[in-house]
């Protein structure tokens, strides 16, 4: 029974995302671009509720499933969150640039060794 409820919530979220994307089709290209952040967050948040995920207990699943527009509720919760996505992006960019710099230094060192 619990698995069925989890699947129903996931299907509901997928349907809400599909409806949201259908609404996007009536917008101008600029309006769609302006909504790209919202689209990305909604696509990502759904994966937290994949039916096999046990991250949320069944009462939480039922409460979310009972919401009129569960996906919008989750999105608005994200927008109200104090967590800053820019910090996550900055950390990721910093790690990537540090790796690139290390690789670059190693290549430069090897190049100098060959020149000797």
N, C-alpha and C positions, 0 to 999 in steps of 0.2 A: 504494500500500500504506500509506504514512504517513497519508494522508487517511482511509483506512478505520479505522486504529487510533485516530486522534483522534475520529472519529465514534463508534466503539465505546465509548471512555471517556466521551464526553459522554452517550451513551445510558445507560450504566451509572449515571452520576451522577444523571441524570434519574429513572431507575427507583428508585434508592435514596431520592431525595427523595420520590417518590410513595409508597413504602412507609412512610417516616417519617411523612408526612402521614396516611396510612391509620391508623397506630398512634395518632395524635393524636385521631382520631375516637372512640376508646374512653375518652378522658380526660374529666374534668370541665372545665367552662368555666375554672375557676381554674387547673387544671393546664395547660391549653392556653395561657392567658395567660402563665403562668410560663415556658413554652417558646417564647414569641414571639421572644425575642432569638435563640435557637438557630435557629429557623425562618428568620428574616431573614438571618442570616449564611450559612446553608446555601444559601438561594436566591441570594444574591449571589456566593458563591464558585464556583458552577457556571458563571457567565458567563466566568470566567477560562479555562475549558476549552472554550469554544465551538469547534467543529471548525475554523473558519477562522482562529482565533487561533493564532499561531505563537510565543506568549510562552514556551512550554516546549518543549524539544527532545524528540525522539521517545523517547529513553531515559527521560526523566522521565515522559513519558506512559505508557510501558509499565510502569514501576515503580509508578505510581499505579494503573493499571488492574489490576495484579496484587494489589493490596491486597484483603482480604476485604470491607471496607466502606470504600471510598475516600472517600466523603463524610464519614463520621464521622472518619476519619483527618485530613482537611482541617480539619474543625471543631475537633478537639482540638488541631491545630497552631495554629489561630487563638487558642484559649483559652490556650495556653502561650506565645504571642507576647508580647514585651515592649512592643509598640506599644500605645498607649492610644487607643481609639476616642473617648474623652471629649475628647481634645485636638483631634481632627478635627472633632467636633461643636462644640466651643467656637470653633474658628477659623471655621467656617461661620456660627455664630450671630453672632460678632463682625462678620464681613463684612456680614451681613444688617442688623444693627442700625446699623452705620455708614452703610450706604446709606439706610436709613430716616431716620436723623437728618439726613443731608445733604439729602434730599428735603424733610423737614419744615422745615428752616431756610430752604430756597429758597422754599417756599410761604409761610412767615411773612414773609420779606422782600418777596415780591410783594404780600402782603396789606397790609403797611405802606405800600408804594409807592402802592397804590390808595387808601388812606385819606388820603394827602397831597393 
